[in-house]
Amino acid sequence: MDPVLVVFGGLVLFLVVFALALGAWHPKSGAQIVGRSMRDEGAEAEIEAHDIDQMLDSINEIRRRTGRRDVGEELADEAMRGTWGE
């Protein structure tokens, strides 16, 4: 056999075996080992609450610039009239 072919074939075989071994190895974090999630639901809820407040503030700012009332004021009036959601 040609020595170049043997060296090249050996290199390809080594890379294939290395890729298969790397694909089979899945490192686990500490939380996955003990069966817990890495997510903090409390922190996510707090972030979501701040996001909603910021969105409402932005919407109300735009409404004020155009001369309209805040969303909360309009919803309160509709709830008092009983027409909310119609």
DSSP file (Angstrom, degrees, kcal/mol; ACC not computed):
  #  RESIDUE AA STRUCTURE BP1 BP2  ACC     N-H-->O    O-->H-N    N-H-->O    O-->H-N    TCO  KAPPA ALPHA  PHI   PSI    X-CA   Y-CA   Z-CA
    1    1 A M              0   0    0      0, 0.0     3,-0.0     0, 0.0     0, 0.0   0.000 360.0 360.0 360.0 154.2    0.0    0.0    0.0
    2    2 A D     >  -     0   0    0      1,-0.1     4,-1.9     2,-0.0     3,-0.3  -0.590 360.0-139.4 -74.4 130.3    1.0    3.5   -0.6
    3    3 A P  H  > S+     0   0    0      0, 0.0     4,-2.5     0, 0.0     5,-0.2   0.829 102.6  56.2 -62.0 -32.4    2.3    5.2    2.6
    4    4 A V  H  > S+     0   0    0      1,-0.2     4,-2.7     2,-0.2     5,-0.2   0.908 107.6  48.7 -65.6 -40.2    0.5    8.4    1.8
    5    5 A L  H  > S+     0   0    0     -3,-0.3     4,-2.8     2,-0.2     5,-0.2   0.887 111.4  49.7 -65.9 -40.0   -2.8    6.6    1.6
    6    6 A V  H  X S+     0   0    0     -4,-1.9     4,-2.5     2,-0.2    -2,-0.2   0.925 113.7  44.9 -65.5 -45.0   -2.1    4.8    4.9
    7    7 A V  H  X S+     0   0    0     -4,-2.5     4,-2.2     2,-0.2    -2,-0.2   0.931 116.3  46.0 -65.2 -45.3   -1.3    8.1    6.7
    8    8 A F  H  X S+     0   0    0     -4,-2.7     4,-2.3    -5,-0.2    -2,-0.2   0.917 114.2  48.2 -64.9 -43.1   -4.3    9.9    5.2
    9    9 A G  H  X S+     0   0    0     -4,-2.8     4,-2.6     1,-0.2    -2,-0.2   0.891 111.2  50.8 -63.5 -40.7   -6.6    7.0    6.0
   10   10 A G  H  X S+     0   0    0     -4,-2.5     4,-2.5    -5,-0.2    -1,-0.2   0.892 110.3  49.6 -64.0 -39.6   -5.3    6.8    9.6
   11   11 A L  H  X S+     0   0    0     -4,-2.2     4,-2.4     2,-0.2    -2,-0.2   0.919 112.1  47.4 -65.1 -43.8   -5.9   10.5   10.0
   12   12 A V  H  X S+     0   0    0     -4,-2.3     4,-2.3     2,-0.2    -2,-0.2   0.920 112.6  49.6 -63.3 -44.2   -9.4   10.3    8.7
   13   13 A L  H  X S+     0   0    0     -4,-2.6     4,-2.4     1,-0.2     5,-0.2   0.906 110.6  50.4 -61.6 -42.5  -10.1    7.3   10.9
   14   14 A F  H  X S+     0   0    0     -4,-2.5     4,-2.5     1,-0.2    -2,-0.2   0.921 110.9  48.6 -61.3 -44.6   -8.8    9.1   13.9
   15   15 A L  H  X S+     0   0    0     -4,-2.4     4,-2.5     2,-0.2    -2,-0.2   0.880 111.2  50.1 -65.0 -38.0  -10.9   12.2   13.2
   16   16 A V  H  X S+     0   0    0     -4,-2.3     4,-2.3     2,-0.2    -2,-0.2   0.935 112.9  45.7 -65.0 -46.5  -14.1   10.1   12.8
   17   17 A V  H  X S+     0   0    0     -4,-2.4     4,-2.3     1,-0.2    -2,-0.2   0.903 113.5  50.3 -63.5 -40.8  -13.5    8.2   16.1
   18   18 A F  H  X S+     0   0    0     -4,-2.5     4,-2.4    -5,-0.2    -2,-0.2   0.913 110.5  49.1 -63.6 -43.2  -12.7   11.5   17.8
   19   19 A A  H  X S+     0   0    0     -4,-2.5     4,-2.1     2,-0.2    -2,-0.2   0.899 112.1  48.6 -64.5 -41.2  -15.9   13.1   16.5
   20   20 A L  H  X S+     0   0    0     -4,-2.3     4,-1.6     2,-0.2    -1,-0.2   0.902 112.4  48.2 -65.5 -40.8  -18.0   10.1   17.6
   21   21 A A  H  X S+     0   0    0     -4,-2.3     4,-1.0     1,-0.2    -2,-0.2   0.891 112.1  49.2 -66.5 -39.2  -16.5   10.2   21.0
   22   22 A L  H  < S+     0   0    0     -4,-2.4     3,-0.3     1,-0.2    -2,-0.2   0.870 110.1  51.5 -68.4 -36.1  -17.0   13.9   21.3
   23   23 A G  H  < S+     0   0    0     -4,-2.1    -1,-0.2     1,-0.2    -2,-0.2   0.804 108.9  50.7 -70.2 -29.3  -20.7   13.6   20.3
   24   24 A A  H  < S+     0   0    0     -4,-1.6     2,-0.6    -5,-0.1    -1,-0.2   0.685  94.5  84.3 -81.3 -18.6  -21.3   10.8   22.8
   25   25 A W     <  +     0   0    0     -4,-1.0    -1,-0.0    -3,-0.3    -4,-0.0  -0.774  55.3 177.6 -91.4 118.6  -19.9   12.9   25.7
   26   26 A H        -     0   0    0     -2,-0.6     2,-0.1     2,-0.0    -3,-0.1  -0.925  20.3-144.6-121.5 104.0  -22.4   15.3   27.2
   27   27 A P        -     0   0    0      0, 0.0     2,-0.4     0, 0.0    -2,-0.0  -0.432  16.5-147.9 -67.3 141.8  -21.1   17.4   30.1
   28   28 A K        -     0   0    0     -2,-0.1     2,-0.1     2,-0.0    -2,-0.0  -0.874   6.4-129.6-113.2 143.6  -23.8   18.0   32.7
   29   29 A S     >  -     0   0    0     -2,-0.4     4,-1.6     1,-0.1     3,-0.1  -0.365  33.2-102.5 -80.9 170.0  -24.1   21.0   35.0
   30   30 A G  H  > S+     0   0    0      1,-0.2     4,-1.6     2,-0.2     6,-0.2   0.865 121.7  53.5 -60.9 -37.5  -24.5   20.7   38.7
   31   31 A A  H  >>S+     0   0    0      1,-0.2     5,-2.6     2,-0.2     4,-0.7   0.864 107.3  51.0 -68.4 -35.5  -28.2   21.4   38.5
   32   32 A Q  H  45S+     0   0    0      3,-0.2    -1,-0.2     1,-0.2    -2,-0.2   0.834 106.2  55.9 -70.8 -30.9  -28.7   18.7   35.9
   33   33 A I  H  <5S+     0   0    0     -4,-1.6    -2,-0.2     1,-0.2    -1,-0.2   0.910 113.8  38.5 -67.8 -41.6  -26.9   16.1   38.1
   34   34 A V  H  <5S-     0   0    0     -4,-1.6    -1,-0.2     2,-0.1    -2,-0.2   0.487 117.4-111.7 -89.4  -2.7  -29.2   16.7   41.1
   35   35 A G  T  <5S+     0   0    0     -4,-0.7     2,-0.3     1,-0.3    -3,-0.2   0.698  72.8 126.1  87.0  20.1  -32.3   17.1   38.9
   36   36 A R      < -     0   0    0     -5,-2.6    -1,-0.3    -6,-0.2     2,-0.2  -0.737  59.2-111.0-109.8 160.8  -33.1   20.7   39.4
   37   37 A S        -     0   0    0     -2,-0.3    -1,-0.0     2,-0.1    -5,-0.0  -0.590   9.8-140.9 -87.8 150.3  -33.6   23.5   36.8
   38   38 A M  S    S+     0   0    0     -2,-0.2     2,-0.2     2,-0.1    -1,-0.1   0.585  74.8 101.9 -82.1 -10.8  -31.1   26.3   36.4
   39   39 A R        -     0   0    0      1,-0.1     2,-0.7     4,-0.0    -2,-0.1  -0.498  64.4-147.2 -79.2 142.6  -34.0   28.7   35.9
   40   40 A D     >  -     0   0    0     -2,-0.2     4,-2.2     1,-0.2     3,-0.2  -0.900   9.8-169.6-108.7 101.5  -35.1   31.0   38.7
   41   41 A E  H  > S+     0   0    0     -2,-0.7     4,-2.4     1,-0.2     5,-0.2   0.846  84.8  56.2 -63.0 -34.9  -38.9   31.4   38.3
   42   42 A G  H  > S+     0   0    0      2,-0.2     4,-2.0     1,-0.2    -1,-0.2   0.913 108.9  46.1 -62.9 -43.0  -39.0   34.2   40.8
   43   43 A A  H  > S+     0   0    0      1,-0.2     4,-2.3     2,-0.2    -2,-0.2   0.890 111.9  51.7 -67.4 -39.1  -36.5   36.3   39.0
   44   44 A E  H  X S+     0   0    0     -4,-2.2     4,-2.4     1,-0.2    -2,-0.2   0.896 109.3  50.1 -64.7 -39.2  -38.3   35.6   35.7
   45   45 A A  H  X S+     0   0    0     -4,-2.4     4,-2.3     2,-0.2    -1,-0.2   0.888 110.8  49.8 -65.4 -39.0  -41.6   36.8   37.2
   46   46 A E  H  X S+     0   0    0     -4,-2.0     4,-2.1     2,-0.2    -2,-0.2   0.913 111.5  47.9 -66.0 -42.1  -40.0   39.9   38.5
   47   47 A I  H  X S+     0   0    0     -4,-2.3     4,-2.4     1,-0.2    -2,-0.2   0.914 111.5  50.9 -63.4 -42.3  -38.4   40.7   35.1
   48   48 A E  H  X S+     0   0    0     -4,-2.4     4,-2.4     1,-0.2    -2,-0.2   0.898 108.4  51.7 -63.1 -41.0  -41.8   40.1   33.4
   49   49 A A  H  X S+     0   0    0     -4,-2.3     4,-2.1     1,-0.2    -1,-0.2   0.910 111.5  46.8 -63.3 -41.3  -43.6   42.4   35.8
   50   50 A H  H  X S+     0   0    0     -4,-2.1     4,-2.5     2,-0.2    -2,-0.2   0.886 110.4  53.4 -67.4 -37.9  -41.0   45.2   35.1
   51   51 A D  H  X S+     0   0    0     -4,-2.4     4,-2.4     2,-0.2    -2,-0.2   0.925 109.4  47.9 -61.9 -44.2  -41.3   44.6   31.4
   52   52 A I  H  X S+     0   0    0     -4,-2.4     4,-2.6     2,-0.2     5,-0.2   0.921 111.5  50.2 -64.3 -43.6  -45.1   45.0   31.5
   53   53 A D  H  X S+     0   0    0     -4,-2.1     4,-2.5     1,-0.2    -1,-0.2   0.916 111.5  48.6 -60.1 -42.8  -44.8   48.2   33.6
   54   54 A Q  H  X S+     0   0    0     -4,-2.5     4,-2.1     2,-0.2    -1,-0.2   0.891 111.1  50.0 -65.4 -39.2  -42.3   49.6   31.1
   55   55 A M  H  X S+     0   0    0     -4,-2.4     4,-2.5     2,-0.2    -2,-0.2   0.925 111.9  47.3 -65.3 -43.8  -44.5   48.7   28.1
   56   56 A L  H  X S+     0   0    0     -4,-2.6     4,-2.8     1,-0.2     5,-0.2   0.905 110.9  52.1 -64.6 -40.2  -47.6   50.3   29.7
   57   57 A D  H  X S+     0   0    0     -4,-2.5     4,-2.1    -5,-0.2    -1,-0.2   0.911 111.0  47.8 -61.0 -41.3  -45.6   53.4   30.6
   58   58 A S  H  X S+     0   0    0     -4,-2.1     4,-2.2     2,-0.2    -2,-0.2   0.917 112.3  48.4 -66.1 -43.3  -44.4   53.7   27.0
   59   59 A I  H  X S+     0   0    0     -4,-2.5     4,-2.3     1,-0.2    -2,-0.2   0.929 112.7  48.3 -62.2 -44.5  -48.0   53.2   25.6
   60   60 A N  H  X S+     0   0    0     -4,-2.8     4,-2.5     1,-0.2    -1,-0.2   0.867 108.7  54.0 -65.7 -35.9  -49.3   55.8   28.0
   61   61 A E  H  X S+     0   0    0     -4,-2.1     4,-2.1     2,-0.2    -1,-0.2   0.922 110.1  47.0 -62.5 -44.4  -46.6   58.3   27.1
   62   62 A I  H  X S+     0   0    0     -4,-2.2     4,-1.5     1,-0.2    -2,-0.2   0.911 112.1  50.6 -63.4 -41.8  -47.4   57.9   23.4
   63   63 A R  H  <>S+     0   0    0     -4,-2.3     5,-2.7     1,-0.2     4,-0.3   0.895 109.4  51.0 -64.0 -39.6  -51.1   58.4   24.2
   64   64 A R  H ><5S+     0   0    0     -4,-2.5     3,-1.2     1,-0.2    -1,-0.2   0.903 107.0  53.8 -64.5 -39.9  -50.4   61.5   26.2
   65   65 A R  H 3<5S+     0   0    0     -4,-2.1    -1,-0.2     1,-0.3    -2,-0.2   0.845 110.0  47.4 -63.2 -32.5  -48.4   63.0   23.4
   66   66 A T  T 3<5S-     0   0    0     -4,-1.5    -1,-0.3    -5,-0.1    -2,-0.2   0.418 121.1-107.9 -90.3   2.6  -51.3   62.5   21.0
   67   67 A G  T < 5S+     0   0    0     -3,-1.2    -3,-0.2    -4,-0.3     2,-0.2   0.578  76.9 127.4  87.0   9.9  -53.8   64.0   23.5
   68   68 A R      < -     0   0    0     -5,-2.7    -1,-0.3    -6,-0.2    -2,-0.1  -0.565  60.9-103.3 -96.5 164.6  -55.5   60.8   24.5
   69   69 A R        -     0   0    0     -2,-0.2    -1,-0.1     1,-0.1    -3,-0.0  -0.362  45.7 -84.2 -81.4 165.1  -56.1   59.5   28.0
   70   70 A D     >  -     0   0    0      1,-0.1     4,-1.8    -2,-0.1     5,-0.2  -0.232  36.5-115.0 -64.4 157.2  -54.1   56.7   29.6
   71   71 A V  H  > S+     0   0    0      1,-0.2     4,-2.5     2,-0.2     5,-0.2   0.904 115.0  54.6 -61.1 -42.9  -55.1   53.1   29.0
   72   72 A G  H  > S+     0   0    0      1,-0.2     4,-2.2     2,-0.2    -1,-0.2   0.873 106.2  51.3 -61.4 -38.8  -56.0   52.5   32.6
   73   73 A E  H  > S+     0   0    0      2,-0.2     4,-2.1     1,-0.2    -1,-0.2   0.915 111.4  47.0 -66.1 -42.8  -58.4   55.5   32.7
   74   74 A E  H  X S+     0   0    0     -4,-1.8     4,-2.3     2,-0.2    -2,-0.2   0.904 112.5  49.5 -66.7 -40.5  -60.2   54.3   29.6
   75   75 A L  H  X S+     0   0    0     -4,-2.5     4,-2.4     2,-0.2    -1,-0.2   0.895 109.4  52.1 -65.2 -39.0  -60.5   50.8   30.9
   76   76 A A  H  X S+     0   0    0     -4,-2.2     4,-2.1    -5,-0.2    -2,-0.2   0.917 110.6  48.1 -63.4 -42.4  -61.9   52.1   34.2
   77   77 A D  H  X S+     0   0    0     -4,-2.1     4,-2.0     1,-0.2    -2,-0.2   0.910 112.1  48.8 -63.9 -42.1  -64.5   54.1   32.4
   78   78 A E  H  X>S+     0   0    0     -4,-2.3     5,-2.1     1,-0.2     4,-1.2   0.881 110.5  51.0 -65.5 -37.8  -65.5   51.2   30.3
   79   79 A A  H  <5S+     0   0    0     -4,-2.4    -1,-0.2     2,-0.2    -2,-0.2   0.888 109.5  50.5 -66.4 -38.5  -65.8   48.9   33.3
   80   80 A M  H  <5S+     0   0    0     -4,-2.1    -2,-0.2     1,-0.2    -1,-0.2   0.881 113.7  44.8 -66.3 -37.5  -68.0   51.5   35.1
   81   81 A R  H  <5S-     0   0    0     -4,-2.0    -1,-0.2    -5,-0.2    -2,-0.2   0.667 110.8-123.4 -79.3 -16.7  -70.3   51.7   32.0
   82   82 A G  T  <5S+     0   0    0     -4,-1.2    -3,-0.2    -5,-0.2    -4,-0.1   0.696  82.5 111.5  81.3  20.0  -70.3   47.9   31.7
   83   83 A T    > < +     0   0    0     -5,-2.1     3,-1.8    -6,-0.2     2,-0.2   0.219  35.3 136.1-108.5  13.7  -69.0   48.0   28.1
   84   84 A W  T 3  S+     0   0    0     -6,-0.8    -9,-0.0     1,-0.3    -8,-0.0  -0.446  74.8  13.0 -67.6 127.9  -65.6   46.5   28.7
   85   85 A G  T 3         0   0    0     -2,-0.2    -1,-0.3     1,-0.0    -2,-0.0   0.457 360.0 360.0  89.5   2.2  -64.7   44.0   26.1
   86   86 A E    <         0   0    0     -3,-1.8    -2,-0.1     0, 0.0    -3,-0.0   0.449 360.0 360.0 -96.9 360.0  -67.5   44.9   23.7
